[in-house]
Amino acid sequence: MKKSVLFLAFQFVILSVSGQSLTGIVVEADNKKPISGVKIGVENTGIWTVTDNSGMFQINYNANETLVFSKAGLLEEKRTYITIPANGITVDMQIASIRIKEVMLSAKKKSYSEIEIREEALKNIQAFSLNEVLEQIPGQKLQNLNLNEFKPIVFRSTLPTTVSDQGFGNKSFGTAIVIDGIPISNNENMQSYAANYTASTNSWANEGSVFMPNLIGFGAEGGSFSNTNFGADLREIPVENIESVEVVQGVPSARYGDLTSGLVTIQQKSGKTPYRAYLALRDGTQEYNINKGFKINEKLGFLNVNLNYLSSNSDPRTKFNRYQRVTTNLMWTVYSKNKKIKNSFSVDYGNNFDNANFEEEDATQLIVKNKKRDFRISNRFSWRFKDFFFDNLDINANYSRGYQNSFKSSILNKGGELVGTSLEEGVYTGTYSPPSYTQVQEIEGKPVSIYFAADFKKHLKTKENWTHNFLVGTSLRSSDNKGAGRLGSPETILTQFSGGGQGFRPYNFGDNVRAEYQYSLYVEDNIFKKFGNYIFNLNAGVRYDNQFGTSVLQPRINSYLIYKNFKFRGGFGIASKAPSINMMYTGPRYYDVVLADLRLPGYYNLGIMQTFIDSADNKDLKPSKSMRSEIGVDYKFGIGNVGLTAYYNNLYDGFTTEMYGVKRDLAQLQIHDNGTSLPTYEVIGYSNYYYLQNRITNALKSKDKGLELMVGLNKLPIRNVSLDLNGAYVETTNRSEIDRYFSTSTTQGNAIWGLYKPFDSKYKQFNISAALNYHLPKAGLVITLRTQHYIIDEKNIFNRKSLYAYINSDMEKVMLTQEQIDDPDQFANIKDANFYEDKERINKVYHNFNLKISKDFQNGFRFSFYANNFLDLKQTQTTFSESTGRYITTLKGDLLTLSFGAKIEYQF
């Protein structure tokens, strides 16, 4: 037995070191000067190295493998050798600029269905933030700039008009943003003032208060600022320091977790780069940026610095609603002498400030502010071994701490309202609000997160030329919030309705929230084989996550088969997303009931309250999960390529709000009248009191199915013209598997609430986008006409209001017979015969036409100009008004309006 094990281990090592050593030099194509800091990797493996100060490199290489040469500011090069050159190789790399014919000006597909946008394509987009970059992905929508609200992203799903859609909220929360291997976490964001509370009404729409940012009272007047329970705010991420963006809409590698709906990986610039400074203007937005990559020396490596400032007004004529962003990035990268060890240490600081000040125009003197500061320290360590049990060790670590403050003040004239103030249950004398006062609502959060990941890679090649690239790793995440929490005074924050309701009390995050943890293990094998005219690849892995105490096993697989010019591909996988700590720690719910309100003007005011307290924390929440699948085919032909992908995604155990009934003892009072003196009272008994409370639960399902088309034509009959097309058709069905509660003010047959069955919300969208590029490399000129066409946009919500049970006075669920349901005289108080319907569709095709021009001057300057909706189309829509009974024609509000922008860059 021992001999067999030793033999297998020996064979394992023999196969793993079967590659030969390949040497070479990398030089600039124009002047043949050597380039240091170029990363050389063997495609589909974890093998890498970098060039030294003389541009030289040495790497372990097998015949027919593909070498990839990459560095910020240079065009990527790929080389494959059937026979390994004995005397080394010379690789010419060109500077990435629009003066190079081969420069990539648009998004391109990679191995499976990943879409990559590289540096020069990013410049061609001329984006102020990452959200504009991702608008180039199939199925996305070109939008007006409007940086005065947070920007989430969702892939392969219909895009609603508001972010409060439950399906969109869950998928946005489940979209991961990873920068240089470190995920950007929003799990710790707790800037929600109402503790995910939604009004207890007979609502027939999807409740979804988890994803309704306007309910918190910040940003309803001109934009939603806080992205609690959504994904990362993409407007916080500037573009200039990014080398490449890769979007995985399908099945991600097992290496990536805490996601359900997509992955965006960002590589920032590192190594030596020239000074680059620019100024960009568009309507009420100005952006300034400067960066530089310094080479300190051969021993101390490289230092990259980026500074960015942006200021944006929602209306360029005013400063009522203003967003400001300051970001600084510093990355220090050092290599060992033999280029086998790489370490990158980075410090990132971001300051984002929303300020909506309507004092001059508004009688209430409304002020809304949202401040967000983030400080992150990250380290990325990579060690490449030779002739060892594994090839690579990668360790990524990050500590992030932030400060968030949401503030709203306004003058209110709701004086004399009786409010509850007690922090304990019971009957007491309440407090009256002032006649006129300044209401102040404030939340202070201090999110803290820690991330650590370590993985090992091993590259093997068998005698039959099967290539295996094994990945084994683990990760740890923690989420906490140390902030002072929800601040304010109950006397001036009136949230309950007449007679009683949800009441406000301060809630300290630091005292009540405990750190939550995620642990994971993952293993993956990337298998590669060439045989005849075929190339086969299979990436199979499994990930185990323990997320806040819940275990989830997630198998994932991607594969493709290339035959001549065809590529057939497919993928399947399961992923999960932990709940945010804001979903879990909502704090106690105070329900205040007015028992008596006695007022004798000039003598006394006596308000008697009773407060009930419900434990509302949702610590039993499980992760949401997603099953993702796709198949596709790509074809390369003489003038370009075309790809078609069909997909089906099923998100389940999603987060949603559920109503439930509560029965409490309501005090009965006996009031003693004392003439003009303050009355006295005593509790003489109790009666049953019923009200609705709510909680967050795993009960949402959202299904997406659709088709994606990507076409790239780079050799059209017209010289120097290329065309990129993409189209996306998607159908989305949302369903909250929760009962709808309904009752009137009367009771009948011991029925307190009627229970109605869930229903579906269905959406369809179809759009096509095109980018026509006219590129003159010698003149350094690019003219791009980008269009988008909306062909289908439908919403269909139909609720038959299917009554099936009721809650009785003992809080028991009682099923109804069909005879009881059909009889209008039985249980009339819980019956609503009218159906609920919400249908919308566009009755014609809508268009966006945008023009962009970039000119590169050889003295280091580059000038860009763009005009959105440059034809100034005034596109209208016709809707039916229920109030007037007539059709109304209005401008369609979600299309691009006419706007101009310019950008001037200088490189030296």
N, C-alpha and C positions, 0 to 999 in steps of 0.2 A: 504494500500500500504506500509506504513512504517513498519507495523508488518511483512509483507512478506519479506521485505528486511532484517529486523533484524533476522528473522528465518533463511534465507539463509546464512547470515553471521555467525550465531551461528553454523549451520550445517557444514559450511566450516571449522571453527576452530576445531570442534569436530573431523572431519575426519582427519584433519592435525596432530593432536596430538595423534592419536590412537596407535602409536608405543609404545613398552615397552623399558625399559632401560636394556641394556646388558653391563655387566662389564667383564673385563678380564685382562690378563697379557701377554706380548710378551717377549719371551726369545730366546737366541741363542740355536740352536739345539744341539751343541756340549757340551757347558759348563753350560747351563741353566742359564746364567747370564741375567738379565733384559736388554731390549734394549729401550732406550729413542728415541724420535723423529720419531717413526714409524707412518706413516699416515694410518689411517683406514677409508675407505669409503664404503658406501653402494652402490653397483653397480646399475647403471641406476637411481641414485638419486644424489642430491647435498649434501647429509648428510656426514659429515666427523668429525674426531677428530684426535688427536695425542697422543702417549703414553707419560707419564710424566717421571721424572727421575728414577722412580722405575719400569718402563715398564708397568704401569697400564693405563687403559683407561675405559671410559664409553661412550656409544653411543646409540642413539635412534634406535631401530631395530624391524622389524616385521618378524614373522615366514616365512620361505621359501625365504627370501631375501639373497643375496650373499654379504658377507663381503670381501673386498679386502685389504690386508696388503702389504704395499710397503715402501721401503727405499733404497736409493742408496747403492750399494754393497751387497744387500741381494736379494735372490730369492723371487719373488712375491708369496704370499699365498692367497688362496681363501677358505672361509668357508661358508657353508649353514646349517641352523638348522631348522628342522621341529618343534621342541619344544625348546623354549628358555631356556637354562640352568639357573636354579635359583641361583646356586652357582658360576656363572662366568665361563670363559673358559681360557685355556692356549694355546697359539699359539707358536709353535716352528718355527723359521725362520733360514734358512741356508745361510751361506755366499756364494755369487755368485762366483764360480770359476770353473775351468775345472776339479776340483777334486770332483765335485758334478755330479751325474749321470743325474739329472733332468735339468741341466742348458740348456738354450735355445741358440743354436749355429747359428740360422738362422732367417730370417724374418718370421713372422707369421701373419695371418689374425685375425682381431678382430670382432666387431659386424656386420658390413656391408661388405664393400670391403676395409676398412682401413687395412694398413699393418704396423705392429709394429716391430721395431728392438730395442731390449733391450741391456743393458750394456755389457753382456758377448758376445753377438753376434757382437756388435760393435768392441770388442777387437779381435774377430776371423777374422773380415774383415781386420784389420791392416791398417786402412786408415789414410792418412795424412790430409785429408779435407773431408767436408761433401759430396762433389761430388762423391767421391769413395764409400761412404756408399750407396748413392742412385743408384749406378750402379747395386745394387743387386735386384732392383725392376723389375718385369716383363716388358719386352719391352725395357729396357735400354741396353746400349752397354758397355762392358768392354773396357777401353781405356788405352793407354799408359799414364804414370803419367803426364808429360808435364804441370807443374804448371806455365809455362811462358805465359799463356793467360787466360783470364777470363773464368769462368766455369758456364754456365747457365744450367737449367734443364727444360725438358718438359716431361709430362706424357701422355700416351695413344695417341701417334702421331708418325708418321714416323720421323726418325732422319736424317736430311740432312748432307751432307759432310761439309757444311759451315753454320755458324750461320746467314748468310745474307738472308736465305729463309724467306719470309714474314710471312708465317704461323708459322714457328718456332719462329720468333722474337716476334710476338704477344702473342703466348702461353707462351714463357719464361717470358715475361713482366707480364703476368697474373698468374704466379705461385707465391703463397704467402709463405714466410718463417716466422714463428712465434716462438719466443723463450720465453718461460715462460709467454705466453699470450701477448707478445709485438711484433707486426709485424716489420720486417726489411724492411724499405722503400728505394726504389731506384728512387722514383718519382722526387727527387730533383737533380739528377745527370744531369749536363749540359755539360759534357766534350766532346762536339762535335764541331770540329773546322769549319766545312763547313756549319753549320746551316741547316743540313738535305738537303743540295743542291745536286742534281744529274745532271749530264751533259745532256743538251737538245739535244739528238741525236735521230735518228730513231731506237730506241731500240725495239725489238720485244719480249724480255724477260720481266719478271716482274721487274719493276723498284726497288721498295723497298728500297730506300735510307735511310728510317727511321731506317732500321736494317742492315746497311752495315758499320760496325765499321772501316773497312780499308779505307773508303773514307775520314776519318778525318785526315789521315796522320800519325797516331800514331800506331805503332805495326805491320804495313804491312810487315816489315822485321823481322819476327821471332815471331809473336804472336800479337793478338789483346788484348790490355790491358784494355781499358775503356769500361765498360758495359752500356753505355748510352742507354736508351730505352729498355734494357733487364731486366731480373729479378736480384735478388741478386747474387753477385759473390761468389759461394760456396767455392772457395778455401780460402776465408777469415775466414771460420768457422772451427776451429780445433775440433777434436772429443773427446779428452780425458775427457773433463769436462761434457760430455753429458751422462745423465742417460738413456734416451730413445728417439727414433725418431719415429714419426707416420706420415705416408703418406696417404693422402686422395686423391685418383685419381678420385673418382666419385663425389658425391654431398656432399659438406661440410655443417656443421651446419649453421643455420641462424646467428649465433654469429659472423661468419667470413665474412669479406667483402673485397672489392678492390682486387678481383681476378676473373679469368675466367677459369683457366686451371689446377688447382691442389693446394693442401695445404700440407705443411710440418710443423708439430708442433714438437718442441724440448723442452724437459724437462732437465734442467741442474741439476747437483748434489747439494743437500743441506743437511744440518745436519752434524753430526760428521762422518768423514771418516779418514782412516789412511793416512800417507804421501805416495804419489806415485810419482815416478820419472822414466822417461824413455828416452832412446835415440833410434831413428829410422834412418836407412840409406837405401837409394835405389838410385843407379846410382849417379847422381849429387845432390841428395837431402838429407839434414840432418834436423832432427827435435828433439828438446829438450823440455821436459815438466815436470813440477812439480806442484802438487796440494795437498791441505790438507783441511779438514773440522774440525774446532776447535769448541769445546763446551766451551763458555766463562763461563757461570754459568746458573743456572735455570732461573734467571731473565733476563739476557742479551742475552740468546739464543745462536745461532750458527753463525760462521763466516767461509765462504768458499772462498778460494783463489786459483786461477789457473794462471800459467805463461807459455806461449808457445812461442817458437822461431823456425822459419823454414827458411831455405835457400835452393834455388833450382836453378840449372843451366840447361838450355835447352840441353847443351852438357857437360857431366862430364869432358871432356878434356879441356874445355875453361871456361872463365867467361864473354863471350861476351853478353850473355842474361841471366840475373839473377833476380830472384824474392825472396824477403825477406818479412817475416811476423812476426810481434810481436803482441801478444794479451795478455791482462791482464783482469781477471775477478775477481770481489770482490762482494760477496753477504752476506748480514747480515740478518738473519732470527730470528725473536723473536715471542714468543707466550705469550699470557696473562696467568695469573695464572690458570684460569679455562679452558684453552685450547680452548676457543671459538673465540679468535682473533688471527690472524696470519698476520704478516707484513714482507715483504721481500724488502729490499732496496739494489739495486745493482748499481755498477759503472763498465762500460766496456770501455776499450780503445784498439783501434786497429791501427796499423801502417803497411801499405802495400806499398811496393816499387818495381816497375819494372824498370830495368836498362838495356837497350840494347845499348852497346857501341862497335861499330865496327871500331873505329878509326884506330886500328893497321892493319886491313885487308882491309879497304875500302878507295878508293881514295877520296871519298867525306867526310871522317871523320864523318860518321853518328853517332849521339847520339840520343837515344830515351829514355825518362824517364816518368814514371807515378807514382806520389806519392799520397797516400790516407791515411788520418788520420781520425779516427772516435772517438768521445767521446759521450757516452750515459749514462744518469742517469735515472733509472727506479725505480718505487715503485709499489708493489703489495700488496693490503690490502684485507683481507677476514675476515668477521665477521659472526659467526654462532649464530643464535638466537634459543631460545627455547620457545615454546608456543606463537609465535608471528605471525603476518599476513604473513610474509615470513620467510624462513629459513636461507637464506644466502644473504649477500651483498658483492659483489666483485668489487673493484675499481683498475684499472690498469692505470698508467700514465707513460709517457716517454718524455724526452727531448733529442734530438740528434742534434749534431752539428759536421760538418766535414770540412776538408780542402782537396781539390783535386788540383793537379797541373800536367798537361800534357805538355811535352816539347819535341821539336824535333829541332835539328840543323844539318845542313850539308852544305858543300861547293858546290856552283852551278856556272856553267860557261854559263849562259844564258844572258850575258850582252847585253845592248842596247835594251832591250824590252821596249816598250812604255806602261805605266801603268796609270790607273786613280787613283786620290787621293782625289777628291772633295767629301765633305759630303752633297752637295746640287746638285739639278738637274741643268743642263745647259752646255754651251760650255766653255772650258777653255784650257789653255796650260798645257799639261800633263808632266809627269816626266819619265825619262829614268832610268832603273835599272843599277847598276854598272856592269862593264864587268865581274868581278868575285867577289863573296861575300859569306858570311855565312848567309844562310837563317835560321831564328829562328821563330818557331811557338810555341805559348804557350797559355794555357788556365788555368785560375785560378778560381776555383769554391769553394764556401763556403755554402754547402747545410745545411739547417736547417729544422727540422721537429718536430712536437709536436703531441703526441697521448694521448687520454684520453678515457677510457671506463668504464662504470658502469653498472652492471646488478644485478637483484634480482632473486633468485630461491625459488621455493615453491614446497614441496613434499606433495602430497595428496594420500590417499588410501580410496577408497569407500567401502561401505558395501559388494559390490560384488567382492572385491579384485582387482579392477582395480587400477593401480598405475599411477598417473600423476605427472610429474616433469615439472613444468612451469619455463620458463626463459623469463624475460623481461629486455631489456637493451638498452643502447644508446652509441654512440661513436662519437668522433670528431678527425679529422686529419687536419694538416696544412702542406703545402709544400712551401718552399721558397729557394732562393739562393742569397747570398750576395757577391758573388765573383767579382773580377775585370773583369772576362769574357775572351773573345778572344783577345789576345794580339799579336802585331806584327806590321810590317810596310808594307803598300801597295806596296812600291817601291821594296821590296824584296820578296814578296809573289805573285808569278805569277800564277794566276788561270784561266785567260780568254784565249780563243782560238783566232786564227788569225782573226783580224778584229773587235774583240769585244767579250764580254761575261761577265759571272759572275765575279765580282771583290771583293777583300777582303777589309774590313774596321774593325777596332777594335769595339768591342761591350761589354759594361759593364753590367754584370748581375745585380749588385746591383742597378743600376739606372733604369733599364728597366723591371725587373721582379717583379711582386707583388705576395704576398702570396695567394695561392689558398687553399680552404677549402673543406672538406668532412664532412657531417653530416649523422648520421644513427640512425634508430630505428629498433629494432628487437624483435620478440616474438616467442616463441617455446614451444611446448608441447611434451614431451617424454612419450609415453603411453606404459605400460607394463602389461601383464596379463598371468597367468598360468591357464590352464584348461585342466584336464585330461592329455593326452600325448602331449598336444600342449603348446607351448610358443609363444605368440604374442607380437611383438614390433612395434610401429609406432612413428617415430619422424617427426613431421610436424611443419613447421615454415614459417614465412614470414619476409623479411627484406626490409626496405625502405632506400635507399641511395640518398642523394643529393650530387652529385659529381661535384664540380666546376660549380655549377649552374644548372646541369641537374638531374632530378629526375628519379629514376629507382626503380620499385617494383619487388621483387625477391622472389617468392614462392619456397620452398624447402621441399622435403619429402624423407625419407628413411624408409624402413620397412623390417621386416623379420618374417617368420613363421617357428618354429622348430617343427618337428614331428619325435619323436624318434631320429634316427641318421641323419635325413635330415634337412637342413636349406634352405628355399627358400627366396630370398631377391630381393629387387628392389629399385630403387631410381630415382627421377626426380627433376630438379631444374634449376633455372636461376641465373646467377651471372654476375657481371659487374666489369670492371676495368677502373679507371680514366686515362686520358692521362697524360704523364709526362709533367712537365713544360718546358722541352726541346722541346717537340713537339709543345707546344703552343707558346712559346716565341722564335722565330727563329731570330728576329731582321730584320731590313730593308734589302732588296736585292739591291745591287748596280750593275747595268748593264752598263758596259763601252764600248763605241764604238769609234774606231779610225777613225777620220774624215780625218786626213792628217798626214803623216810622212815624213817630209822634212829634208834631211841631205846633207850638203855640207862639206865633210871632211876638217878639218882644219879651218872652218869658223863658221858653225852653225849646230845645230840640233833643229828642231822645230816639236813638236808633238802636234796635236790638238785633244782633246778628247771631247766627249759628254757623260754625265752620266745620266742614268735614275734610279729612285728609286721606287721600288715596296714595298708596305707594305706586309710583308710575315708572320706576326704573325697569328697563327691559333687558336684564342680565342674561336671560335665557335665549336671546336672539342667536340664531345660527348664521353661518355665512350664506350668502346667496350663491347660486351655482349656475353654470352655463354649459350646455352641450353644444359644441360647434362642429360643423361639418361642411366640406366643400369638395367639388370636383371641377376640373378645368382643363382646357387645352390651349396651347400656344402654337403659333405657326410663323416661321421666319421665311420671308420671300425676298425677291430681288430689291424691292424699294422700301422694305420696312418689316413690320411684324404686327401680329394681331393676337389678342388673348381674350378668351371668354371663360368666365367663372360662374358657376351656379353654387348657391350656398343655402344652408338651412341652420338656423341658430335657435336654441330654445333656452331662455333664461327662466329658472324656476327657483323657488324659495326666495324670491325677491322681497324687498322691504316695502311695506305698505302700512297704512293706518287702519286699525280695526276698532269699531265701536263695541262697547259692552255695557250691559245694564248694571246699575248699582242700587241696592236697597239699604236705606239708613233710617234711623229713628229721629224724626223731626219733633222738636220740643213744642209743646202747647203751653201758651202763656196765659196767666191771669194778670191783667193790668190794673193797678190801683191808682185811681185819679186823685190827685192832691190839689185840685184847684189850679192856681197859677204856679204852684210849686212843681218841681220835677216829679213825674209819676214814678212809682215803684212797680216791680213785677216779680213774679215767681213762676217757676216751671211746675205745672200741675199734671203733666203727663206727656206721653209721646204717641205719635202716629207714624204710619209707614210713609216714607218719602222715597220717590224713585227719580233717578236721573241717569243720563248717559255719560260715560267716561270713555277714554280711548287709550290705546296702546299701539306700539309698533310690533309687527309680527311678520313672519316669513310666509306670505300668502299671495305674492304677485307672480304671475306667469306672463312672459312676453315672448312671442315667437316672431322670427323674421325669416323670410325666404325671398330670394331674389336672384337677379342676374347682373353681372358686371362685364362691361366691354372696354378694352383698352386697345387702341390702334396707334401705332407710330409709323409715319411715312416720311422718310428722310431723303428720298430721291424722287422728287416730283418732276414732271416735264419742265416746270419753270425753275430755272437755275437759282440756287441759294434759298429755296423755299422748302420748308418742312411743315408737316401737319400732324398734330396730335389730337386724337379723339378719345373721349371716354363717355360711357353711358351707364346708367344704373336704374334698374327697376326693382322696387322692393315693396313687399307687403308685410305689415306689422299687425299683430293681434295682441292686445293687452287684456288681461283678465285678473281681477282681484278675487281670490277665492274666499271672500268674506261675506257674511250676511249684511244686508241693509236693514237697519232698524227704522220702523215707522209707527207713529201713533198720533192721534189727535188729542185735544184737551179733555175729552170724555173717556170713560172706561165702560166696558161692556163684557160680560162673560169672563171676568177675571183675567182679561188679556191686557197687559201693560204695553207691550210692543209687538208689532207684527214683524216677522222675519221674511225677507225677500231674497230670492236666489241671486247669485252673481250673474253678470252679463259681460259680453265682449265689446271691446272698442277696436274698430278695424280702420286701418289706414293704408293708402296706396300712394306711391310717388314714382314718377319716371322723369328723369332729366338727362339731357345730353349736353356735353361741353366740348368745345374745340379751341385749339390754340394754333393759329397760323403764324409761323415765324419766318420773317425775311431777314437773313443773316449774311452780312458782307464782312467776312473776317479781315480782309486787308484794310478796310475802312474803319473797322472796329464799331460796326453799327448793327443793332438788332431792333427790328420793328415787330411787335407782337400784337396781333388782333385776337383777343380772347372773348369767346362768346359762351353763353349758357342759355339753354332753352328748356322751359318747364312745360311738360306735355301732359302729365297726370299729377294731380294733387287732390286726393279725396280723403274725407273723414266720414265714418259711418258708425255712429253709436246708437244702438236701439235697445232699450230695456223694456221688456214686456211687463215688468213689475210682477214677477211670479211669486205670490204669497204661498208659503208652504207650512209655516209654523208660527207659534207665538211664545212669548215669555210671560209666565203668569206671576201672580203676586208673591209666590214663594221663590221666584227667580229660576223656575224650572222651564225647560224647553218642551213644549207640547206640540206634537204634530197635528196638523189639520187634515180632515178628510176632504175629498174633492167636493162632496156635498156642502160642507161648511164653507169652502172657498167660493163656490158658485152662488150660494145664497146671500143676497145683498143685505138681508136683515140680521144675519149672524155676524158678530164681531165687526160691526161697521166701523168702529173706532180705529181699527188697524188696517183698513182696506183703502187702497188708492187705485181706482180703476183706470186712471189715465196713464197711458204709456209715456215714457221719456224718450225723446229722439233728438239727435243732433247730427245733421248731415251737411257736409260742405263739399263742393267740387268746383274746379275751375272749368269755365265753359269755352276757353280758347287757349292757345299757346302763348306763353309769355317769354320775353327775351331780355337778355343782358348783353350789351356790346361794350367792350372795354379796349382801349388802345394804350400801348406802352412803347416808348422809344428810349433806347439806351445808346449813347455814343461814348466810346473810349478814346481819349486823346493820349498820345504817346508821351506826353509830359507828366503823366501820373494822375491827371484829372479824368473823371468819368461823370457824365451828366445823364440823368434819366428824367423823363417826363411821362406822365400818364394821365388819362382822362377816363373816368368810369361813366358808363352810359353816355358816351361822347356824342351819340345821336340825339340825346335829350328826349328819349321816348317818354311820352305821357301815357302809360298803359293803365287802362281802367278795368274795374270789375263790377259786376252787377249782383246785388244781394237783395234778398227779400226782407222787408222790415215788418215784424210782427205787430208793432205798435200802430203803424199807419196803413198796413195792408197793401203797400205798394213796393215795387222794385226800385232800388236806389243805385245809382251809378256813382262810384267813387274811384279815386286813384288807388291802385294796388300798393299797399304800404310796405310790403316786404321785398320790393325790388330795389336795385341800385338806383340812386338818384345821381344827377349830374354833379360830378366833383372832379377837381383837378389836384394834381400833386407833382412834386419835383424832388429830386435827390441829387446832391452833388457830393462826389467822393474824391479824396486825394490820397494817393499812395506814394510813400517815399521811404 
